[in-house]
Amino acid sequence: MTVLVTGAAGFIAKHVIHDLLREDYKVLGTVRSETEGALLLRQFDNSNLCFEVVPEIADPEVVEELFVKHGEDIDVIIHLASPSIHCSYDYETTMMKPIIEGTKNILNSCSKYKVQRVVIASSAMSMIDFCTIYDDGLVFTEEDWNPVTRNNYGNIPTVAYATAKKFAELEAWKFVKNNKVSFELSIVCPTYVFGPRLFDGDVDDLLNLANKPIDDIIHSVAGDPLEPYLHSEFVDVRDVARAHILAFQRDAAKGKRLAVSAGKFNSQEIVDILNYTFPQLKGNITQGLKSGVADETLGACIGTVKTNEILGINYRTLEETTYDLTKQILRVEGKLE
């Protein structure tokens, strides 16, 4: 069985590819350049992995060429290609088009072939309402949608990203509803994604956005303020990868929107884990504002009961995720005791 993984050079994607190869799937990955593809082959060193260069997933002609060449061989698609959250003066070009049009292009092209399952990576931000996210006791579930509209996301990166993910999802569900397709669709909506890179060689000064807050704390100085102070929900990148694979393996996931979260976290918890676990950091990094004291801010949460019944993942704890990422960073920097 062959699985197409778009955005194969990405943070989550490499973990997905690792798990797929471990289960003896053949993997076709899309990358933006020959350089990315060559690195991918060197890192995995597995004959079941190959790649195709797709410089722009929002270009329908390039995507169509991919499927003309490989469409007959593709059984499953895991669509991960997406820009990350970033500041921009033109979110329509840098975020909306790649995310929304990229999804549409993949579905349009694959619908001409006998693809069995399609899994699309979305975000829990497509489920929440930013106006009520701090309301205690409120639960956002797989049935909820961020109320943001196509024209009112403003100039805020996270809102623009949430908007793009929401409307890419809506386009996907509409496509399946309005077309006779051979595949079953599942969409995975993870919360904040932390965790180690699959390969130490990918750890550099440009850590992905989700891991940067932990990296900033690791490299803070005693007495530094704990800024920005994060209060959200998280999930380990390895569990996110597993969720995408289970989403096509489990019949119960057919036609489902899956909310993936390991629970709440805050920046102070991360500080406390680092100071307690790593002697070389204790006393040398920020202590935060409320060391050892639980965050009293409750706020809304992501309800994952239905998804947990379908996927049955035993999520890694915040301690495991923080420890493994920190250990990797310190190892790469030659600071691991």
SEFIRO-660726 format. One record per residue (C-alpha): residue number from 0; z negated, x, y. Coordinates in steps of 0.25 Angstrom, whole numbers, always signed. Each point is the difference from the previous one (the first is absolute). Layout:
<atoms>
+-----+-------+-------+-------+
: num :    pz :    px :    py :
+-----+-------+-------+-------+
: NUM :     Z :     X :     Y :
...
+-----+-------+-------+-------+
</atoms>
This chain:
<atoms>
+-----+-------+-------+-------+
: num :    pz :    px :    py :
+-----+-------+-------+-------+
:   0 :    +0 :    +0 :    +0 :
:   1 :    +4 :    +5 :   +14 :
:   2 :    -8 :    -2 :   +12 :
:   3 :    +5 :    +2 :   +14 :
:   4 :   -10 :    +5 :   +10 :
:   5 :    +4 :    +0 :   +14 :
:   6 :    -7 :    +9 :   +10 :
:   7 :    -3 :    +9 :   -12 :
:   8 :    -5 :   +12 :    +9 :
:   9 :   -11 :    -9 :    +6 :
:  10 :   -15 :    +1 :    -2 :
:  11 :    -1 :   -12 :    -9 :
:  12 :   +13 :    +2 :    -7 :
:  13 :    -3 :   +13 :    -6 :
:  14 :   -12 :    -6 :    -7 :
:  15 :    +9 :   -11 :    -5 :
:  16 :   +10 :    +9 :    -5 :
:  17 :   -11 :    +9 :    -7 :
:  18 :    -5 :   -13 :    -7 :
:  19 :   +14 :    -5 :    -4 :
:  20 :    +4 :   +14 :    -6 :
:  21 :   -13 :    +0 :    -8 :
:  22 :    +4 :   -13 :    -6 :
:  23 :   +13 :    +5 :    -3 :
:  24 :    +9 :    -8 :    +9 :
:  25 :   +12 :    +6 :    +6 :
:  26 :    -1 :    +1 :   +15 :
:  27 :   +11 :    +0 :   +11 :
:  28 :    -6 :    +3 :   +14 :
:  29 :    +6 :    -2 :   +13 :
:  30 :    -3 :   +11 :   +11 :
:  31 :    +5 :    +2 :   +14 :
:  32 :    +6 :   +14 :    -3 :
:  33 :    +4 :   +10 :   -10 :
:  34 :   -12 :    +9 :    +4 :
:  35 :    -9 :   -11 :    -4 :
:  36 :    +7 :    -3 :   -13 :
:  37 :    +0 :   +15 :    -4 :
:  38 :   -15 :    +1 :    +3 :
:  39 :    -3 :   -13 :    -8 :
:  40 :    +7 :    +6 :   -12 :
:  41 :    -7 :   +13 :    +1 :
:  42 :   -14 :    -6 :    +1 :
:  43 :    +2 :   -10 :   -12 :
:  44 :    +9 :    +9 :    -9 :
:  45 :    +3 :   -12 :    -9 :
:  46 :   +14 :    -3 :    -5 :
:  47 :    -3 :   -15 :    +1 :
:  48 :    +0 :    +1 :   +15 :
:  49 :   +13 :    +0 :    +9 :
:  50 :    +2 :    -3 :   +15 :
:  51 :   +11 :    -5 :    +9 :
:  52 :    +0 :    +2 :   +15 :
:  53 :    -1 :   -13 :    +8 :
:  54 :    -2 :    +5 :   +15 :
:  55 :    -2 :   -13 :    +5 :
:  56 :    -5 :   -12 :    -8 :
:  57 :    +4 :   -10 :   +11 :
:  58 :   +15 :    +4 :    -1 :
:  59 :    +6 :   -10 :   -10 :
:  60 :   +12 :    +8 :    -3 :
:  61 :    -9 :   +12 :    -5 :
:  62 :    -9 :    -9 :    -8 :
:  63 :   +13 :    -7 :    -6 :
:  64 :    +5 :   +14 :    -4 :
:  65 :   -13 :    +3 :    -7 :
:  66 :    +2 :   -13 :    -9 :
:  67 :   +14 :    +2 :    -2 :
:  68 :    -3 :   +13 :    -6 :
:  69 :   -13 :    -4 :    -8 :
:  70 :    -1 :   -15 :    +0 :
:  71 :    +3 :    -2 :   -14 :
:  72 :   -11 :   +10 :    -5 :
:  73 :   -11 :    -6 :    +9 :
:  74 :   -10 :    -9 :    -7 :
:  75 :   -12 :    +0 :   +10 :
:  76 :    -1 :    +3 :   +15 :
:  77 :   -12 :    +5 :    +7 :
:  78 :    +3 :    -1 :   +15 :
:  79 :    -9 :   +10 :    +8 :
:  80 :    +9 :    +5 :   +10 :
:  81 :    -6 :    -3 :   +14 :
:  82 :    -3 :    +7 :   +13 :
:  83 :   -15 :    +2 :    +2 :
:  84 :    -8 :    -5 :   +12 :
:  85 :    +3 :    +8 :   +12 :
:  86 :    +1 :    -1 :   +15 :
:  87 :   +14 :    -4 :    +5 :
:  88 :    +7 :    -5 :   +12 :
:  89 :   +10 :    -8 :    -8 :
:  90 :    -7 :    -6 :   -12 :
:  91 :   +13 :    -9 :    -3 :
:  92 :    +7 :   +13 :    -4 :
:  93 :   -11 :    +9 :    -6 :
:  94 :    -8 :   -11 :    -7 :
:  95 :    +6 :   -14 :    -1 :
:  96 :   +14 :    +4 :    -4 :
:  97 :    -3 :   +10 :   -11 :
:  98 :   -11 :    -9 :    -6 :
:  99 :    +7 :   -14 :    +1 :
: 100 :   +14 :    +4 :    -2 :
: 101 :    -3 :   +11 :   -10 :
: 102 :    -6 :   -11 :    -9 :
: 103 :   +11 :   -10 :    +2 :
: 104 :   +10 :   +11 :    -4 :
: 105 :    -7 :    +4 :   -13 :
: 106 :    +0 :   -15 :    -4 :
: 107 :   +14 :    -3 :    +4 :
: 108 :    +5 :   +12 :    -8 :
: 109 :    -8 :    -1 :   -12 :
: 110 :    +3 :   -15 :    -1 :
: 111 :   +14 :    +3 :    -5 :
: 112 :    -6 :    +7 :   -12 :
: 113 :   -10 :    -3 :   -12 :
: 114 :   -12 :    +6 :    +6 :
: 115 :   -12 :    -7 :    -7 :
: 116 :   -12 :    +3 :   +10 :
: 117 :    -1 :    +3 :   +15 :
: 118 :   -13 :    +5 :    +6 :
: 119 :    -1 :    +1 :   +15 :
: 120 :   -11 :    +8 :    +7 :
: 121 :    -6 :    -8 :   +12 :
: 122 :   -14 :    +1 :    +6 :
: 123 :   -12 :    -8 :    +1 :
: 124 :    +2 :    -1 :   +15 :
: 125 :   +11 :   -10 :    -3 :
: 126 :   -11 :    -9 :    -5 :
: 127 :   -11 :    +1 :   +11 :
: 128 :    -2 :    -6 :   +14 :
: 129 :    -3 :   +11 :   +10 :
: 130 :    -7 :   -10 :    +9 :
: 131 :   -10 :    -4 :   -11 :
: 132 :    -2 :   +12 :    -8 :
: 133 :   -14 :    +3 :    +5 :
: 134 :    -4 :   -14 :    -4 :
: 135 :   -12 :    +1 :   -10 :
: 136 :    +3 :    -8 :   -13 :
: 137 :   +15 :    -2 :    +2 :
: 138 :    +8 :    +4 :   -12 :
: 139 :   +15 :    +3 :    +1 :
: 140 :    +7 :    -3 :   -14 :
: 141 :   +14 :    +2 :    -6 :
: 142 :    +4 :   -14 :    +6 :
: 143 :    -3 :    +5 :   +15 :
: 144 :    +9 :    +5 :   +10 :
: 145 :    -1 :    +8 :   +13 :
: 146 :    +3 :   -11 :   +11 :
: 147 :    +8 :   +11 :    +8 :
: 148 :   +14 :    -5 :    +3 :
: 149 :   +13 :    +8 :    +1 :
: 150 :    -1 :    +1 :   +15 :
: 151 :   -14 :    +2 :    +3 :
: 152 :    -5 :   +13 :    -6 :
: 153 :    -1 :    +7 :   +13 :
: 154 :    -1 :   +15 :    +1 :
: 155 :   -11 :    +2 :   -10 :
: 156 :    +5 :    +9 :   -12 :
: 157 :    -9 :    -7 :   -11 :
: 158 :    +4 :   -14 :    +5 :
: 159 :   +15 :    +4 :    +0 :
: 160 :    -2 :    +6 :   -14 :
: 161 :    -7 :   -13 :    -5 :
: 162 :   +11 :    -8 :    +6 :
: 163 :   +11 :    +8 :    -7 :
: 164 :    -7 :    -1 :   -13 :
: 165 :    -3 :   -15 :    +1 :
: 166 :   +15 :    -3 :    +3 :
: 167 :    +5 :    +9 :   -10 :
: 168 :    -8 :    -8 :   -10 :
: 169 :    +5 :   -13 :    +5 :
: 170 :   +14 :    +5 :    -1 :
: 171 :    -2 :    +4 :   -14 :
: 172 :    -7 :   -13 :    -5 :
: 173 :   +12 :    -8 :    +8 :
: 174 :   +10 :    +8 :    -7 :
: 175 :    -6 :    -3 :   -14 :
: 176 :    -1 :   -15 :    +3 :
: 177 :   +15 :    -1 :    +6 :
: 178 :    +7 :    +9 :   -10 :
: 179 :    +2 :    +0 :   -15 :
: 180 :    -6 :   +13 :    -4 :
: 181 :    -3 :    +6 :   -13 :
: 182 :   -12 :    +7 :    +4 :
: 183 :   -15 :    -4 :    +2 :
: 184 :    -6 :    +4 :   +13 :
: 185 :   -14 :    +5 :    +3 :
: 186 :    -6 :    +5 :   +13 :
: 187 :   -12 :   +10 :    +1 :
: 188 :    -9 :    -1 :   +12 :
: 189 :   -10 :   +12 :    +1 :
: 190 :   -10 :    +2 :   +10 :
: 191 :    -3 :   +14 :    +6 :
: 192 :    +5 :   +10 :   -10 :
: 193 :    -8 :   +13 :    -1 :
: 194 :    +1 :   +11 :   -11 :
: 195 :    +5 :   +14 :    -4 :
: 196 :   +14 :    +4 :    +0 :
: 197 :    +6 :    +1 :   -14 :
: 198 :    +4 :   +14 :    +3 :
: 199 :    -8 :   +10 :    +8 :
: 200 :   +13 :    +6 :    +6 :
: 201 :    +1 :   -13 :    +8 :
: 202 :   -13 :    +2 :    +7 :
: 203 :    +3 :    +5 :   +14 :
: 204 :    -4 :    -2 :   +15 :
: 205 :    +8 :   -13 :    -1 :
: 206 :    -8 :    -8 :    -9 :
: 207 :    +4 :   -14 :    -1 :
: 208 :    -6 :   -10 :   +10 :
: 209 :   -10 :    -6 :   -10 :
: 210 :    -6 :   +13 :    -4 :
: 211 :    -1 :    +6 :   +13 :
: 212 :   -13 :    -6 :    +4 :
: 213 :    -7 :    +6 :   -12 :
: 214 :    +7 :   +13 :    +4 :
: 215 :    -5 :    -1 :   +14 :
: 216 :   -14 :    -1 :    -5 :
: 217 :    +1 :   +12 :    -9 :
: 218 :    +5 :    +8 :   +12 :
: 219 :   -10 :    -6 :   +10 :
: 220 :   -11 :    +8 :    +6 :
: 221 :   -15 :    -3 :    -1 :
: 222 :    -3 :    -9 :   +12 :
: 223 :   +14 :    -5 :    +1 :
: 224 :    +0 :   -15 :    +3 :
: 225 :    +5 :    -9 :   -12 :
: 226 :   +13 :    -5 :    +6 :
: 227 :    +8 :    -8 :    -3 :
: 228 :   -10 :    -8 :    -8 :
: 229 :    +7 :    -7 :   -11 :
: 230 :    -5 :   -13 :    -6 :
: 231 :   +10 :    -6 :   -10 :
: 232 :    +3 :    -1 :   -15 :
: 233 :    +6 :   +11 :    -9 :
: 234 :    +6 :    +3 :   -13 :
: 235 :    +3 :   +13 :    -7 :
: 236 :   +15 :    +5 :    +0 :
: 237 :    -1 :    +1 :   -15 :
: 238 :    -4 :   -14 :    -2 :
: 239 :   +11 :    -5 :   +10 :
: 240 :   +10 :    +8 :    -9 :
: 241 :    -6 :    -7 :   -12 :
: 242 :    +1 :   -14 :    +6 :
: 243 :   +15 :    +2 :    +3 :
: 244 :    +3 :    +3 :   -15 :
: 245 :    -9 :   -11 :    -5 :
: 246 :    +7 :    -9 :    +9 :
: 247 :   +13 :    +1 :    -8 :
: 248 :    -7 :    +2 :   -13 :
: 249 :    -8 :   -12 :    +0 :
: 250 :    +6 :   -14 :    -2 :
: 251 :   -11 :    -6 :    +8 :
: 252 :    +5 :    +7 :   +12 :
: 253 :   +13 :    -6 :    +1 :
: 254 :    +3 :    -7 :   +13 :
: 255 :   -14 :    +4 :    +5 :
: 256 :    -5 :    +6 :   +13 :
: 257 :   -11 :   +10 :    -4 :
: 258 :   -12 :    +4 :    +9 :
: 259 :    -5 :   +14 :    -4 :
: 260 :   -13 :    +5 :    +6 :
: 261 :   -12 :    +8 :    -5 :
: 262 :    -9 :    -6 :   +10 :
: 263 :    -6 :    +3 :   +14 :
: 264 :    -2 :   +14 :    +6 :
: 265 :    -4 :    +6 :   +13 :
: 266 :    +1 :   +14 :    +7 :
: 267 :   -15 :    +2 :    -1 :
: 268 :    +0 :    -2 :   -15 :
: 269 :   +11 :   +11 :    -1 :
: 270 :    -9 :   +10 :    +8 :
: 271 :   -12 :    -3 :    -8 :
: 272 :    +8 :    +3 :   -13 :
: 273 :    +6 :   +13 :    +5 :
: 274 :   -14 :    +5 :    +5 :
: 275 :    -6 :    -4 :   -13 :
: 276 :   +10 :    +5 :    -9 :
: 277 :    +6 :   +13 :    +6 :
: 278 :   -10 :   +11 :    +3 :
: 279 :   +10 :    +8 :    +9 :
: 280 :    +1 :   -13 :    +9 :
: 281 :   -14 :    -4 :    +1 :
: 282 :    -5 :    +3 :   +13 :
: 283 :   +13 :    +5 :    +5 :
: 284 :    +7 :   -13 :    +2 :
: 285 :    -3 :   -12 :    +8 :
: 286 :   -12 :    -8 :    -4 :
: 287 :    +5 :   -13 :    +6 :
: 288 :    -8 :   -10 :    +8 :
: 289 :    -7 :    -7 :   -12 :
: 290 :    -2 :   +10 :   -11 :
: 291 :    -5 :    -6 :   -12 :
: 292 :    -1 :   -14 :    +6 :
: 293 :    +9 :   -11 :    -5 :
: 294 :   +10 :    -6 :    +9 :
: 295 :    -5 :   -13 :    +4 :
: 296 :   +14 :    -5 :    +5 :
: 297 :    +5 :   -10 :   -11 :
: 298 :   +13 :    -7 :    +5 :
: 299 :   +10 :    -6 :    -9 :
: 300 :    +5 :    +5 :   -13 :
: 301 :   +12 :    +0 :   -10 :
: 302 :    -2 :    -9 :   -11 :
: 303 :    +6 :    +6 :   -13 :
: 304 :    -5 :    -9 :   -11 :
: 305 :   +14 :    -5 :    -4 :
: 306 :    +6 :   +14 :    +0 :
: 307 :   -12 :    +6 :    -8 :
: 308 :    +2 :   -10 :   -11 :
: 309 :   +15 :    +4 :    -1 :
: 310 :    -1 :   +15 :    +2 :
: 311 :   -14 :    +3 :    -6 :
: 312 :    -1 :   +13 :    +8 :
: 313 :   -14 :    +7 :    +0 :
: 314 :    +1 :    +6 :   +14 :
: 315 :    -5 :   +13 :    +4 :
: 316 :   -12 :    +1 :    +9 :
: 317 :    +0 :    +5 :   +14 :
: 318 :    -8 :   +12 :    -5 :
: 319 :   +10 :    +3 :   -10 :
: 320 :   +12 :    -1 :    +9 :
: 321 :    -7 :    +8 :   +11 :
: 322 :    -5 :   +11 :    -9 :
: 323 :   +14 :    +2 :    -7 :
: 324 :    +7 :    +0 :   +14 :
: 325 :   -10 :   +10 :    +6 :
: 326 :    +0 :    +9 :   -12 :
: 327 :   +15 :    +1 :    +1 :
: 328 :    +0 :    +3 :   +15 :
: 329 :   -11 :   +10 :    -2 :
: 330 :    +7 :    +7 :   -12 :
: 331 :   +13 :    +1 :    +8 :
: 332 :    -7 :    +6 :   +11 :
: 333 :    -8 :   +10 :    -9 :
: 334 :   -13 :    -6 :    +4 :
: 335 :    -4 :    -6 :   -13 :
: 336 :   -13 :    +5 :    -6 :
+-----+-------+-------+-------+
</atoms>
